[in-house]
Structure formats: C-alpha cells, structure tokens
Amino acid sequence: MGDLLTISDAASKSIKEKVFPTLAENHLRTGTSPVLQMFGWEDKAVDQMTGAVNRPRVQPVKTVQAGNLIDVVHEHSLFGGGYAVAEDVSLEYGKRAEDRSQATIRFYEGAFKLSRASIAASRNNDIALVEQVSRHALNSLRQAQKDFSRMATHKRDGIVAYVNTATTSSTTVTVDNGGTSEGTATRYIFPTGKYWIGTTSAIEAGTADEVEVSSITSATKFVVSSAGNFADDDVIVRKNVYASSAYREFACLEELIDTTGTIQNVNKATNFWFASQKATSVGTLAISDIDSIITDVRDYANDPKKVFIQGNKTQWRRYSDLLTANKRSTTHKAQGMDGMFAAGASQLTYFAPDGDYPVFLATDMADGEMQVVDTEGYFFAEMHPFGFLEDALQMNGATGQRISGQTNYEFPFVHYGQIVQTNARASGRLTGITG
C-alpha cells in the first residue's frame, strides 16, 4: 500500500515537529527482535503505516506470495542408487526420496475507531484528523509487530502467560512464565485486551473464562474487569486463539524446532527428516552444549554462516558468563582508553568450524531455552502484507470508513501469512537450561 494522501507542507511540518515528538513511547520495544528482522519487519520509519516500508535492508528469509494452502516439496534423501560391485552384475536402481508438507495461511486482523467528536475536540483543528489517525495507526503497527514477534518466538498454542496463584472471586491475577520468571510475565498482557484463562482442554472446548484486562499493576500481576476463579497453572491466551479445531496464530519457532508434534501435516516424531536438533534437560549451560547442537545443525545447513543463536536476557547473560575463561583482549589506544577498565558484553559470538555465529538477545524467547536458527530453513508465505484496508477515509496511509449509523470512523488492518519451515534438521533448540 503506497501513500494514499498527500498533505500540505504546513500539516507535514506540524506532524513532524508537534505530533510525534510529544508522543512518549513507554511500551516494550520491538526493533531489537531478531525474528522481526528475520521475517522482514524492521522497526523503523515511524511516520509510515504500511508493511512495505518496514522491510529490512537485507532480508535473509524469503517472502513469497501465497494462497490459503502452501505445499512444500522436501527432497530429504539422496538418490539411493550406486554400489560397489563385481563385474557383470545387474544394475541396482535407486530413486529420489521426497515428501510434501502443507502449511495453512493464518489471519491477523484488528481495527481502531475514532469519533467525530474526539477529532473536533483537538486544539488544532487544522491537523486534528491527521494527528488522531497517525497516532492510532502507529500504535496499531507497533501492536502488530509485538504480536508477530511473540507468536514467532515465545510459546506455542498462543500462550502468553500462566496463572501462578489460584484465586477465588478475585479481579487480580498473578502470573509467571510457566514456573519461572526470567522475563516480565505480564509483557504480553495489554489493558483493554480480552483473554481466555483455563486449562488447555477448556480453551479447546470453548469453556475457558473470558476476561477483559483493566490494568497492569506489576511484572507479575494484572487486574480484570470482572472477578473470576482461576487455578494455578491455568494458561492465558488471547481471545479467539483457538477455533475450528486449530490454533489460529502464526507458527512458532518453539513448535517448528522440535522432534515431536504434527507440523505442516507432517508428524515429526515418525519422520526423522522433518525433526529438528534438540537437547532437553540441559541444566547448567556449558560451551559443550552449544558445540553439540551447532555441529549437528551445520551438517544440514546449506549455508552455515546464515545460522544465528538467540535466547532471552537470562540465557544471554549465562552465555556471556561462560566466556570469562575464553577472553580475547584488545587495547583501546585509538579511543584514548588505554589502561582503563570496562565491564559488560557486546556483540556476543560463538565460533564454530564454519566461522562465527551471532548470539542475539531476544526478549520474546521462552525461559530456559536457546534456539539455533537457520534462516535459509524458512520462508514467509504472505497472502496480504500488513496494511489498512481500502475504504472511504484516507489519511497518512491509514484508511477508515464511517460506521453505519454512527459518527465514528473505523480503521481495519490485516496481515495474512504463515511461517513455513523447509529444512527442519538445520535448526536446533537447547531446553531445560537452569543455570
């Protein structure tokens, strides 16, 4: 979607100098997410609302246009023919071994609405509409980025948090990350957001409790509008995450990089060629754990130099601590820093037989895990890029329509696509990291 409206120089100046500088963003950043960059959602150009301008300068994962179903042909074994034989024996025939997997597009949709009264109430009526739409549209884009990063990186089945303490007739819900709290447990809970709380079976049966969040009170607590009864270890998911016998969010690397589960209609447990490398119950992280998973992954990666490692802040620090016995020193005379001390770590790297592998801090990663991701082992099937749907009112890239019978304008936005795995053996996971 290109620019839909050209505004006057005066209005443009007002937006740049008055609107955005006074908008203090205090929410979780998205620009540092390796997965957003991997799948083409670099966080920049804050005054643009369409997905096209958020493509990174270098996009390691292909984005392909697709229909509702995506077939992938996997040539997972070599020819099979060719033998060392004696003279004058019959030839043995071989054949290619290939299978097909099939992924299904997922649909992400949302909207915001503005009342004509709120627009008219702005102090500067000349830019009132532009200001209101721009702020809401930017927030919608950031929300979509956060949701995509969470879906792709955090927990499978749309889980955003777990109930940590059973409550009876209470509006306060205490949560954790599934028995651990390495990251902020409420980071995927948003005020006014609607969620389902219950067991996995209750969510899939449609009998889980539906709540609307009133406020976030701490890293582990939020308040809902109506009191409810919640059991310890109940899962919390966004409303409508499960429908028609399937979870409706984009595929998650946690389920893609695994040895079990049916992904893209292929059972990983019974199809070795579609099972990723995985180490469980790692315990205390050691360099040998990373050595083992990397050397397994490199045998299947087309270009091992395009592999990266990611983990949350706890795993990033644990890996950093392991390097204290393997330090590389350098002087800083050029910066006038010779003889001065410095602390911390930057640009963490793992060195392997094929070169260096970057180690990224990924806030959205689940607790106790590190992932080794081959960017050539995936592509993004896109049926509709992120953007606002066409209709009557167009302002700074966002399109809205007056809701029938109301004086409110509705701005619907969509993103239709799916993360597709093509080479499962070239990615791996370390799980159960506790120290």
N, C-alpha and C positions, 0 to 999 in steps of 0.2 A: 504494500500500500504506500503510495507516494504522498507528497504534500497535497493536502486536499483544500487548503485555503491559504491565500497569500494575504498577510495582514500589513497594515500601514507601517511606515518606519517609526512613527510615534508609538504605536502599540507595541511593536517589536522591542523598542528601547525600554518601554515600561516593563515588559516581561523580564528582560534580561537584568535590569537594574533594580526592580522593585519586587517582583513576584518571587523568583527563585531564591535570591539571596536572603530573603526574610523567612524562607521555609526551612526551619531547622529539622533535619532528619535525625531522629534519635533511635531509629529501629536497627535491627540486625543488618549488617552489610551483606551484599551478595557478590560484589566484584571479586572477592578473594576465593570464590568457589572454583576449584579445578574442573569440576564436572560442567559448570555453566560454560566455561571456556571450551571444554572438550566438545560439547554439543552445540556450540555456536551462539551462546548468549552472553557475550562480553558486556559487562555492566558499564556503559558509558553513554554519552550523548543524552543528558538528562532532559533536554527540551524536545526530544523526539519520542513518539509513542508507538512506532511500528517496529515489528520484529526485524525487518530487513537491515536497519542501521545498527542493530546490535550484534551483527555477525563479527567475529574477531578477525584480526588482520591475517592470522594463519589459522585455518580451521582443520584440525587433524582428523576429525570424523566427517565422513561424507553425509550430506543431507540430500535425500532423493525424494522426488515427488512420488506419491503412492496413493493407491486406492484403499479401500477398507481392509483388505487382506493382503499380506506381503509374503510371498513364497521365497524362500532362500534355499538354493541348492548347495549342499555341503559335500564336497569331494574329500572324504575323510580318510581314505586309504589309497595306497598306491596300486598299480596295475595288477600285481599278484602273479604275473607270468615271469618266466625266465628262470632256468635251472641249470646247474652244472650237471652234465650227463655224459654217459659213454657214447661211443659212435653208433650211428644208425638206430636211434631210438625215436619213438613217436614224439611229436611236439606236444607240450602241455599248454593249454590255453589259459589265459588269465583274463580278467575283466575289471573294469573300474568299479569301485565301491562308493556309491554316493547315496545320500538320503536327502529328503526335503523337510524343512521346518516351515511353520506358518505362524506369523505374528499378526495380531489384530490391532488396528488403529484405536487409540484412546482419545476421548474428547474432554477437553478442559474449557469450561465456559464460565462467564461471570458478567456482572453489569454493575453500574452505579447510576443513580438518578439525581437530578438537580431540580429544585423547584424554581419557578419563575420568580417567586418572592425572594429567595436567597440570592439570586443573581441581581435583582433590583436593589437589594439592601447593601450592596458593596459600596464602599466610599467613593470609588472612582468608576462611574457608570460607563466611561468610555472603554475600559478594558475589563469590565465586570465578568462578561461571559468568558473571555479568554482566560482570565485568572482562575475562575472556578473550574472550567473544563481542564485546563493544564494541570492544576494541582491534583485533581481526581484521576486524570489519565495517567500521570506519572506514578501515582500510588498504585494504580491497577497494574501497571507494568512491573513495578517492584514486587508486588504481591505474586504475580505470575512467575517471576524469576525465583523467588523464595520457594514457592510451591514446587517448581520443577526441580530445583536443587535438592529439596527434601525428598521428593519422590524417587529421584535417581540415586541418591546417596545414602539415605537413612535406613529405615526399616521397611521390610516387605509388608504387603497387605495393608498399606496405608496407615500403619500405626504411628501416632505422633507422640504418645507417652503412655505410661501405665499408672494406675491408681496405686499409691504407696501405703495408704492407711484407710481401712474400712470406715465408712461414715454412715450414720443413720439420720435421716431427715435433716441434712445439713446442706448449706449452699456453698460451703468451702470444700474444695477438692485438693488433696495433697498428692503429688505425683513424683515419679522418678523415671529413669530410663530403662526400667526392667531389672530392678535390683541394684543398679549402680547409678551414680550421679556425676559422671565425668564432665558432662556438659549441662547447660541450663535446661532443666526438664520441661519448663514451660515455653521454650523458644518457638514452638510451633502452635501455640495456643494464642488466638487473637481475640480481642474484645469484639463483641457482636457476632463472633463466629459461632456456627452451630455444629455440634459434635454428637457422636454416638458413644456411649460408655457401657461396657458389658463384656461378657466372655466372647471369645471368637465365635462360638456356636450361636450365641444370641445375636451377634451382629449379622451373621449369615442367615439367620432365621427371621430377621427383621423385628426382633423383640427387645433389642437393647434400648436403654434410656436415651432420649434425645434431650440435649441441654443447649442453652444459649449462654455464652460467656459474657458476664457483666464487666469484669476487670481482672487484671493480673496483679497479684499482691506481692509475689516474691518469685525467686527462681524455682520454687517447688510448689507454689500454691496459686490457685485461681478461684474466682467466685462465679457461680452460675445464678441465673435469674430465679430459678425455682429449686427448692430443696429436693434432694433425692437420696436414695440408698445405694451406695457404691461399695463393692467388695475389693479387698486387697488383691492386687494383680489384675484387676479388670483392665482391658485395653481401651484406649481412647483413639478414635478415628474421626476424620471429617465426615459430616453428614453425606449420605448417598454414595459412600465409597464402595459399597457392595450392592450389586443389582444384577438380575438375570443370571444368577449362579456364577458370578465372576467379580473380582475386584477391578474397579474401573480406572485406577490411576496408571500413570506411565510405569513401565517396567523398572525395577530397582536393581542396582548392581549387586545387592546382597543376595537376591534370588537368582540372578544370572550367573554370578560367580559362585557356583555351588556344585555339589556332587549328587544331589538328590532333587526331587521335585520335577514336575512336568512344565517345561518352558517351551513356548512356541510349538506346542503339541508334541514335544519330544521328551520322553522320560530320561532324565539324566542318570538315574540310578542303573538303568539297564542298557544305556547307550554310552559306552566308555568315551567315544569320540566327542560327545557333547558335554562331558563332565569337566569342570574346571579343576585347577590345582587347589587343594585346601588342606590346611593344617589346623587341627582342633586342639583344645586344651593346652595351649602354648604355655600358660603360666607366666613365669618371668621371661620377658623378651630378651633374646640373645642374638648376636650377629649371625650365628649359625642358623637360626630360624629363617632369617631373610635370605641367607645364602641358599638354603634348601629350596625355598619357593621360587626364587629367581632362576636358579639353574634348571628347575623343572619347566618354568614358563618359557625360557629362551629357546627350548627345543622346538616349540611350536609357533613362535612369533615370526612373522615374515620379516619384520624389521625391529629387532630387539631395542634399538635406540629410541623407538617411539613408545616404549613402556614407561609408566610412572608409578610411584608408590604414594599412597595417601592414608592418613589417619587423623583422628581428632587431636585436640591440643595435648591430651594426656599421652597418647602414643607418640606424637611428635617430640614431646619432651623426653619420653623414655628412650627413643632412638638417639636423640641428642646426647643424653647422658652416657650412652654406650660408646660414644666417640671420644670420650676423655682419654682413653688409653691408646687412641689411634689418631693423635692430633697431627695436623700439618701446620707448621708455623711460617709466618711471613713478617717482614719488617714493614714499617709504615713511614719511612723517611720521606717519601714523596708527599705524604699528607702532613708532615711535620709532627708525627706522633711517635717517633722512635723513643722507646723506653717507657711508654705509657701502657697502663693496663686496660683491658676491655673484657666485658662479660657477655654471655648470651650466645646465640647461634643464628646464622643466616644462610639461606640457600643450602639447606641440608641435601646431601647427595650420598647415594650408595654406589660404590664402584664394583663393577662386575666384569666378566671376561669380555663383554661386548662394549664396554665403555661405562659412562656414568649415568645413573638413573636419578632423576629428581625426586625428592621426598617432600610432598606438599602437606601443609596443614589444612585439613578440610573440616570446617566446623560442623557440617551436617553428618559426618561419619558416626556410625553407631559406636557405643562404648566397647572397649576390649577387642577392637578389630583393626587390622590394616589390610588394604587392598592393593594388589599389584595388577594394574590395568593396562592392557594392550589396546591402544587407541585404534589400531587397524582391525581389531576384532569386533567392531561395532559399526553401525551406521544409524542415522536417524531418519526414519520414514515419516515424511511430512505431507499431510493432506491439506492443511491450511496453516500458514505461518501465523504467529501471534499478530493480532490486529483488531481494530474496531470495525464492526460490520457497517456496510453502507446503508444510509437512510437519509433522512431529511436535513438534519442539522450537522454541519461540518465545521470543526474548529481545531486548528493546530494539530491535525492528524487524528483527532478523535471524532467519531460520528455518533450523533444521537437523534432520537425521534421523540416527539411529544406523545406521551402515553394517552391512549384513547380515553376521553372523559376526564382527564386531569390536566393540571398546569405544570406537570413535572416532565422533564426530559430524561429519557432512559438511554444509557450508553452501553450496549452489549459488546463484549470482547470474547474472542475464542482463540484456541490453539489446538489443532488436531494433529496428532502424530503418535509415534511409538519408538522406543529404543529397541533396536534389533541386534541380537548377538549373532555373529558369523563365525567366530573362532573361539570356542569356549576354553580350549586347552591352553590358550595363550594368556589367560588371566588367572589370578590366584588370590586366596584370602588366608590371612592368619587370624584365627579366632581364639577366644578364651584367654586373651592377654590380661594378666592381673598385676604385673609388676615389671 
